[in-house]
Amino acid sequence: MATQQYDVEVQPDFLKKITGAKPVQALAELIWNGLDADASDIGVFFNYNELDTLSEVVIRDNGTGIARDKAPEYFRRLGGSWKRPGALSKKGRFLHGQEGRGRFKAFAVGDFAEWAVAYEKNGCSWVYTIKMSASDIRHVSISDEVKSPGAPYGVKLTISEPHKDFTTFVSQAGLHSLTEIFALYLADYPDVHVAVGGHRIDPKAVIVSRKTFDLADINTGSTIHPARLEIVEWRGISNRALFLCNEKRFPLAQADRRFHVGDFQFTAYLESSYLSALQKDATVELAEMQPPMVAAIDDSVVAIKEYFRGRAAATARGYVEEWKAEQVYPFSEEPKTQVEQVERQVFDIVAVNVAQHLPDFEKGQTQNKAFHLRMLRQAIEKSPEELQLILSEVLKLPKRKQEELADLLRDVSLSAIISSAKIVADRLRFLTGLEAILFDAEPKKRLKERSQLHRIIAQNTWLFGEEFSLSVDDQSLTEVLRKHKKILCEGIVIDAPVKHISQERGIVDLMLSRAMRTHRANSLSHLVVELKAPTVKLDRNEISQIEGYAASVVADERFRNIDVQWQFWAISDDLGAVGKFRVGKGDGQIMRHDNIAVYLKTWAQVIDENRARLQFFQEKLEYQADKGASLKFLQERYAKYLEGVLDDSAALEQ
């Protein structure tokens, strides 16, 4: 049989790149060649020599083969393949391959490749061979064809001098990798049989469920590509992966993502014609560097987590119904808000995991079970850290399960929602309670400035802005300077008290500091707050006092030429006649000089400003702060500071 030699028209470095695939991926490409040729039966075999060493890897299919007059084109030219994205085979199957790369994957397995081809021409079977060598990869030898009546159609690819034994092909991990790759195709074409080393690739035997979601379209500016996510859940196979597929669901790449979804094992397939466009441009390998693709992957990750969170919650329902029947479930009502729903979902997932992995938990006495479930609820509502302590120290959950649940609760969409919701709810309760003790007649009369109001506000400096931290609490102006020195410059010498312009000792209630994000180092902003009892109106004397603080800073040479912005606030329930005159209709500013500004503020202003900042979250959380509950919250949280203020029990019931 005569043989002709053809040059492969491609640069060697490009050939080296596409032949350097991982073995399992290379084998998958070679199997795809048979599937694209309408094969219904593909087998991968391993031949061993007398030393029991792997000598050949054989891939045999019963497809349509390759017509002899087409072979030079297919093997000579890398690119321009007949197998375009979206094209159909003769039997109407969707084609996977493109640009003729798959055949060169043989050299990721071994050094020599021979394709024995049989195809139909004029009603008869014709056969010929194609040979290539890794050492001379730029040349391909194709024999003449001969008539061979009765020869079965298809291709037998024999790869000799394999690089190693390739036990990975028939390992559990290798077979699962192939199952992931071919799962959707074999599910669509159940008559197709693929076996590797005698092991059939049968997704149906290991698929628990399949779920499809529509994602947001991928908009490149010039083209809109629909996107869809399909999640396949496995039985008895340990793996989690997200494949990037073209619109025909052929995996072209795997996304670099990790998933914390409990015990669930799955493969997800992100399907879009955008991948076909990347494949056509030969940039599939760079998919995760393309912003439109990154956005679609992020959407997929969110959908995957939400799906398995729901699956876990569904699994939990049986346990929950039993706990409700035993009256040990720590919730008496159904969740009313989104946050409550998330909290309940997380609780059910964690509690069921505990019940499943601790046999004694379900066998325990009803009283103990109820106690443990209450502990879990409180820990989840407080923090992931407290839950971790309970899981390890109290319930003795296995280390692996602790880590899985910790990963779940570190997930931004769960623990952050719960923690943030608690912060917002607590602040709304605080504002409502503070409003009551500042403006209701009886508590207002009893509230003391220094020992009560001051102490409570010092623990809630967020009232003046999240960016401020408490620097000085009820200290003299000299201590203000010392704190200032500690933050800014050790070179400043404090050898005398800062003189208040009245020559009296000045006491600052609170000084809050924040670092300013500017191009200059040591740039700070200080807020000095002078708190007044609710019964004291901000008038002539109070204005004199706060302006005196400001003047003292200006007058002290140690504060000069230092890049610090100062704000001085005096706060009380109301303004006197002089205070109203000085403020006018503005934001409370009564004086500005260089880097110093002085303000008169009412508590109504401060509370309203904070409520405005929290309004968006309040609406999303569907939370309303009840006055009675808010006063109870204040009394419980700040009991030692509110003694005598809320003695009238009726105040708590309003």
Buried (B, 14 or more C-beta within 10 A) or exposed (E): EEEEEBEBEBEEEBBEEBBEBEBBBBBBBBBBBBBBBBBBBBBBBBEEEEEEEBBBBBBBBBBBBBBBEEBBBBBBBBEEBEBBBEBEBEEEBBBBBBBBBBBBBBBBBBBBBBBBBBBEEEEEBBBBBBBBBBEEBEBBBBBEBEEEEEBEBBBBBBBBBBBEEBEBBBEEEBBBBBBBBBBBBBBEBEEBBBBBBEBEBBBEEBBBEBBEBEBEBBEBEEEEBBBBBBBBBBEEBEBBBBBBBBBBBBBBBBBEBEBBBBEBBBBBBBBBBBBBBBBBEEEBEEBBEBEBBEBBBEBBBEBBBEBBBEBBBEBBEEBBEEBEEEEBBBBEEEEEEEBBEBBBBBBBBBBBBBBBBBEEBEEBEEEEBBBBBEBBBEBBBEBBEBBBEBBBEEBEBEEEBBBBBBBBBEBEEBBEBBBBBBEBBBBBBBBBBBBBBBBBEBBBEBBBBEEBBBBBBBEBBBBBBEBBEBBBBBBBBBBBBBBBBEEBEEEBEEEEBBBBBEEEEBBBBBBBBBEEEEEEEEBBBBBBBBBBBBEBBBBEEBBEBBBBBBBBBBEBEBBEEBBBBBBBBBBBBBBBEBBBEBBEEEEBBBBEEEBBBBBBBBBEBBBEBBBEBBEEBBEEBEBEBBBBBBBBBBBEBBEEBBBEBBEEEEBBEE
